[in-house]
Amino acid sequence: MANKLSGAELVEQLKSLIESAGNKEDECRKFLQYVPEILFRETPVEYICIEKDYVQHSGKPDYIISARVQDDTHSFDCVRAYVWELKAPQCHVFEKDTETRVRPTKELIQAENQLLNYYEEMRENASTRTEFQVLHPNDICFGGIIIGCSRTLINGDFEAEKKTRLFQKAKRIRDAYFYARAGIKLLTWDAVLDQLLPKEEYVGQTKSDNKMKSMPMPKAQEDITVLEGPLPLERDGET
């Protein structure tokens, strides 16, 4: 029987994976079950289903999560499913193009293409929508892409300050003309790590954040241990 891990131990585990050499995508993915709220645009009030490597004609989406959600004004209440594509924290997000410009890496381009195709197929597949308890195609939503970390933002021989500036510019442009219009998030694994930190370390947290953390979820079946309470069910796709 696995021992329970404290929040601090979970943070240290994920931090170690992020800092490791070699591709740690699969190992890092297991930590998403502890921070499901980061995967939604609205407020989840009841988690329904989580699938990883879900088998479709166009491929296997890395992570799909559905939940009954509400907006801040409680003007709607429905089940929505979010599709996410993951790349390892060891992958670079952008790479040098010129001295004043960067371009997306092949890993980021691949993730974008996979996400678009998986999303489109899910919208059109009635049986898939039923499995995630989604009633309307418009409630299949882009989640986004999680790739890289603070040390792999750009692959290029720039000074640290310039590298940060070029990354921020590249992300801002991609957000403005591509991601924001589709509702796609581009996150690094540092964002997941931040969500694992104790809530008291953040400014502006509300009581609803704590309520969301303690919301009942399907039981997890993973090889990392539960922090507290039931967690999502993550099932491998069939081969």
N, C-alpha and C positions, 0 to 999 in steps of 0.2 A: 504494500500500500504506500503510495507516494506521500511524502510529508508536505504539509501546507507551507507556502512561502509567504513571507511578509511583503508589503508593498515595496520596502527598501530592497529586498532580495530580488524582486521582479525587475526593478530599475537596474540593479547591478547586472542581472543576467542579460537584459536587452542591450545595455551599454557595452557589455563585453562582446556581444555578437556584432554590434555596429562597428566596433573598433577592430574586429578580427580581420585576418586576411582570408581570402577565399569567399566564394558566393554563399551568403547566409540567408537567402530569401526565404526558404522554407522554414528555417528556425525562427526568423523574425515574424513571419506571418502568424504564428501561434499566439503572439502577444496582442493581436487585434481583438481577441475575445475579451480582453480586460478593458478596452476603451471603445466599445461599439458606438458611443455617442459621437465620436469624431467622424464617423462614416455617414452621417446624416446632415441634411440642411435644416430639417425641422426638428422638433422635439419628439423623440420616440417615447411612447407611453406603454407599449407592449411589444416585445420582440417576438417575431414569428418563426423565422427560419434563417439559418446560415448554411451556405454551401461553399466548399472550396474545390477547385478543379472540376467544376460542374460541366458535364459532357454535353456539348452542342455540336451541330454540324460544322460550324466555323472554327471550333476549337474549344478550349476549356478555360473559362474565366477563372481568375485566381481566387476571387472572393466576392460572393453575393450575399447580401443581408437584407432581410425584409422586416418591417415592423409597422405597427399601427402608429401613425404620427399625427401631430397637431401643430399648427403654427402658433405664434406668440399670442394671437388674439382669439385662439380656439374657434376660428371661423370655419375650419374644416377638420375633418377627422376621417382618415382613410388609411389603407395599407399601401405602402410604397416599398419597392425593392431597389437597392442601389448596387451598381456593378463597379467593381474595383479591379484594377490591374496593378500588379506588384513587380518591382525589380529590386534586386539586392541593395543594401546600403553601400556595398562596395562599387556599385555602378556609378559612373559620372552622369550628371544631369545634362550639362552643356560641355562643349569643347571649343577650343580656339578656332576661329575662322580667319580673322585678320587681327591686327594689333588693336583694333577698336570695336571688334564685334565677335560674338560667339554664336554657335549654332547648336541645335539639339544633337545629342549623341544618337548613335544607332539604337541604343537600348531605349531611349526615350521615344524615338520615332516608332520603334516596334511596339512599345506599350500603347501609344496613341492609336495605332492602327488596330491592334488587338481589341482595345476598348471600344472603338467605333463599331467594329464588326460584331462583337459579342452583344453590345447594347441593341443593335438593330435586329439581330436574330431573336433576342428575348422579347422585344416589343411585338414581333410578328408571330410568336409561338404561344398559342392559347394554352396548351398543356403546361408549359413552363410557368406562365402567369398563374395558373391554377395551383401549381405546386407551392408557389410563394404567396398564395392567397391574395394576389393582385387582380383587381376586377377590370381595370382599364389599361390599355397600352401606354397611356400618358403617365401612368404611375410606375412604369419602369424608368428609372432615372440613372443618369451618369453619376457615379460616385467620383472617381478620379484615378490618379496614379500616385503611388508611393514609391519613391526611388531615391537612392543616394543618401547622403548625410552631409554634415557641415564641412567635412574635409574633401568631399567628392563633388562639390557644386560645379566646378569647372576643371576640365583637363586641359591644362595649358601653362606656359611658362610666364605667367603674370605675377606681379607682386601681390601680396595678400589684399591690400586695400583696393587695388584695381580689379582684382578677381571678384571681390564682393560687389563692387559697383557694376561690373559687367553682368554678373548674375542677376542682380536686382533689375537691371534694365531689360535683360532678355526675358525674365519672368513677367515683368510688367507688360511688355509688348504681347507676349503669348496670352496672358490673362485677358488683356483688353480686346484682342482681335480673334481669339479662338476659345479659350477656356471659359471665360465668364459668360459668353453668349450661350454656350451649351450647358452651363452649370457644372463644369468639370473642375475639380480641385487638383492642384499639383502640390504634393506634400513630400517632405523628406522623412526618414525614419526618426529624425530628432523630434518631429512633431508628435509621434507616437510615444517616444520616451518622455516628453514633457507632460503628456496626459497621464502617465503612470505616476508622476510625482504626487506627493500628498497635496490635497486641495488647499491646505492652509499656506502653501508656498506661493499661491497665486493671488493676485489682486483682483477684486471685483467678482469673486465667485458668489453664487447665490445658493439659497436653500434648494432650489430645483436641481442644481448640479448634483447634490448629495442624494436627492431622491432618485435621480436617474441612475446613479451608481448602484443603488440597492434594489432596483427594479428586478422582479423575478424574470429569469430567462431560461430557455431550454438548457438541460444539463450538458456540460462539455465532455468530450472524449478526446483528450489531448495528453501528451506526455510531459507537459508542465503542469504544476499543481494549482489548485484553486486558491485564490486569495481569500474570498469569503462568499458564501451564498452560491446559488446555482449560476452557471454560465452558459453561453450559447452552445448548441450542438454544431460541431463542424464535421462534416462528412466528406471523405475523399470521393472524387468522381469515379465512376466505374470505368474500367478499361475494356 
